[in-house]
């Protein structure tokens, strides 16, 4: 991952806009969470609370509150006498998250395929074209964002907020893992798998669309398992079915 630390040790974090709507604690929490998911904060890294206060121009109270909430979400560990550490990625949690995604997103394909609109098909085609451009320029951040957007387009059309929120909640550890594997090889495979999903949806074949989505998510999980073995200091394997 690129080193975003320049003059300030946490220069990758945004400076809070005092005029922006939303509570200070929530905005600090969101900013730190995003940095953890992007791997700007590495798994196992110690977090300097004083440096966070300086970066956000905030007192210790909202920063401590935000860190406490992130600990509840499993992103950090607060250890007595040792300070605050970014949690290692939990592979067992990733397996559960992918189980949830397979159940919801494959079923979503069965629901969407017979009734998919031409507008959604066109939006998906434009997304894939943008994925191609991102691959051509080795723009990994953009490709990752477009990958997420491809799936979001499919889920948002359902109109089921609880389904969307369930998938989003399952995604945090997965996203941290997937940034380890955002290689040209995986990007090319992801693009090809997305093409198969789009082809099945264009043909309005529910079972083919569900199968294409399952094959895509299975392939991602297989590579996540390989990444876990290659990065033992960042990933805890935990337990759970393989």
N, C-alpha and C positions, 0 to 999 in steps of 0.2 A: 504494500500500500504506500502511496506517496506520503512523504513527511510534510505535514501541514504546519509544523511548529516553526515559527519564524522568530520575531523579536520577543513575543510573549510565549511562555511555555505552553499555554493553552490558546494559541492564536487561531486554532481551527474552530473555536467556539465563537458564536456571534456575540457582539456587544448588545446588551438589552436596550431597546428603544423605550424610553420612559413614557412616550405618548402612545405606545401600542396597547391595544386592548388585551385584557387577560391578566390574571394574577401573576405576581412575580415568581412565586414558588412554582406554579405550573409551567411558566416559560423556561425557568432554569431547569426543571425536571425534563421537559421536552428536549431542550438543547443538549443536555448531557446524555440522555437516552439515545438521541440520534447519533451523537459522536461515538457512543459505545457500539451501536449497530454498524456504523461505518468503519469500525476498527481504528478510529483515531485514538481512542483509548484501547490499548491492547488487553486481552484477557490476562488477569493476574497483576496488572499494573496498579501501583499505589496512586491514589488521588490526593493531591495537595489541596486541602480545603481553603487555605489562605490564598492560594493562587486562583482558585475559583472565585472567591470573593473579589479579588482584584480585577479579574477579567469581567465579571458581571457588574462590577461597581455596586455590590450589594453587601449587606451585613451578614454575619455568620448565621443568623436565624433562618432566613429563607433558603440559604444554601444547605444548611443542615436538614431542614424540612424536606427539601427536594431529594437529598441523598437518602433520607429515611424512606421516602416513597419508592425510590428506585431499588432500595434493598427489599422492600415488600414485593416488588415485581421480579426480583431475582437477578437484577443486572449488576448489583454490587454486594459486597460483604463488608459489614462493619465489625471489625475484630477488636476486642478490648486490648489495650496496650500495643496494638499493631497498626491501628488506623483503618482507613477505608481502601478496599481493593476492588478492582473490577472483577466480577465473577468470571470463572472459566466457563466456556460454552459447555452446556450439558447435552451430551449426545442422546441420552435417554429422553430428554425433553424434546429434542429434535424429532426423534422417532414418533413420539406421541403427536407432535404438531403435524407431521406429515400424514399420520393416520387420519387426523381430523380433516386435513386438506383433501386427501383422496376421497373421503366419504362425501364431503360437501361439494367439491368442485366437479367430481365425476357425475354426481347426481344433477348438478347444475347444467352440465352438458346435455343430459337427457331431457331436461326441461326446456332449454333454450333452442336446441337444434330444430325442432319442428316449426318453431314460430319466430326464428331469428329474422330481423329486419335487414333490408338492404343497407340502411344507414349504418347499422352496427358492423356488417360485413365490410363496408368501406372503411370504417374507422380501424378495424383490425388489420386490413391490408395496408393502410397508411402507417400503422404502428410497425408492421413487419418491414416496410420499406425504410423506416427510420432505424430499425435494428440493424439492417444491412449497412446503412451509412455509418452507424456507430462502430460496427465491426471493422469497416474499411479504414477508419481513422484510429482504431484501437482506443476508443473512448469508452473505457470500462464503466465509469460512473453513469454515463448516459445509457449504455446498454442495460445496466442493472435497473435503472429507473424505467426504461421501456419494457423490460421483462415484467416488472411489477404492474405497469400500466396495462399490459396485455391481459393479465389476469383480472385486474380491476374492472376493465371494460366488460368482461364476461359476467362478473359477479354483480356489478352495479345494476345491470339491466334486469336482474331478478326482482329488484325492489324490496328485498328482504334484508332489513338493516341488521338483524341479529345474525344472519348468515355471514354478512360482510364483517361484522365486528368479531365473530368467532374466528374467521380466517385471519384477520389482522392480528388478533391476540396470539394466534398460534405461530406467527411469522417471525417474531423478534430473534430468537436463537437461530432459527433457520437462516435469516438474513445475514447474521454475523458469520455463520458457517459458509454461506454461499459466496460471500466476498473473498474468502480464501480460495475459492475455486473458480473465480471469474477470469478464466483463461481463454485464449482464442479457441482452443479445442472445445471447451464447454460452451462457449458462446455459439459456435457453429452448430453444436448438437442441439442447444436450446432453440435456435432459430429453426432448424429442420423439424424439431418436434412441434413447435408452434405452427409451422406450415401444415403439418398433418392434422392438427386440431382445426385449423381454419378450413382445410379442404373438406373435412367431414361435416363441419357446420355449413359450409357453402352447399354441400349436397343434401343438407337437412337429414342426416342420418344419425339419430340419437345414440345408438349403441356404438357406432364407429367413433363418434365424437367422445363419448365416455371412455372408450378404450384408448384413444389417442391421448387423452388427458392422463389416464392412469399410467400409460407407458412413459409419458413425460415425467410425472412425479416420481415414479419408481426409479427412473434413470438418475434423477437428481439425488434421491436418497442413497442410491448405490455409491455415487461419487462422494457424498457427504461422509459415508462410512470410511472411504479411502482417505479423505482429508483428515478425519479424526486420528487415524493411525499415523499420519505424517506429521501431525502437530500435537503431540502428547502434552506439551506444556500449556497449550491453550484450550484443550478439550478434555473434559472428564467423561469417560465412557459410560459410567453409571450402569444401570441395568435396563431390562425391558427387552421385548422380542425384537429380533433382527428381521 
